[in-house]
Amino acid sequence: MNTIFKKIFDSKRMKNLILLLIGCFAGWGATAQYDQKARTVLDAMSEKYSKISAYKAEITSTMVNESDGIDEKMQGEITVKGNKFILKLDEQAIYNNGQTVWTYLIEANEVNIDNYDPDEEEITPSKIYNAYKKGYKYLYIEEANINSNLCDVIDLVPENTKDTQFFKIKMYISQKDRSLISWVMFEKSGNQYKYEIFNFKDNIQIAESAFTFDPSKYPGVDIIDLR
């Protein structure tokens, strides 16, 4: 909804993808406020997704660091139902059934298991649409055209930046239907993580059991239980 997403290019970065928001430039943070125009847009977005029982969409993730000459891109699929989600990528997949998180590394045929605490500050795919409601300031920036979709651009920044890796997240919200089109996370290290949503399908039918990793489907899988 720390931050619905830090990075998805390896298991360590994947947890960061589940970290998503947090941000403000050093001088910018002092001026960030609780902008009413931004709040109106964010509330409309949140209300839209709160009415959707479950959804599936394609997601593209790009990590850029201009000073280091890095430009990496990955594609995948995300499914969300309530506080549960499945995130499938080229090299790994995350299953979260609301209580337990499984991170499966495809090439290594290894799965890491950990507890899921909904009260933690991490921003998961099931939290991103409501993340702004607690611990963040928000500011309306401008209008922008994203893939022929006119969007409202809003910056979110943490109220407390001392222990955060990200200093800002920029959200692009469609004026047409208040859907979240894309967002960019800015890390203090200089990395930028951009996420784009495509082919959004709402109110899909999916079994609760789909959000639990089934080791029987992965013969020889190495199970690492971190709980």
Secondary structure, DSSP 8 states (H G I E B T S, - for coil): -----S--SSHHHHHHHTT------TTTTTT--B-HHHHHHHHHHHHHHHT-S-EEEEEEEEEEEGGGTEEEEEEEEEEEETTEEEEEESSEEEEE-SSEEEEEETTTTEEEEEE--TTSS---TTTGGGGGGSSEEEEEEEEEEETTEEEEEEEEEES--TT-SEEEEEEEEETTT--EEEEEEEETTS-EEEEEEEEEEES----GGGGS--GGGSTT-EEEE--
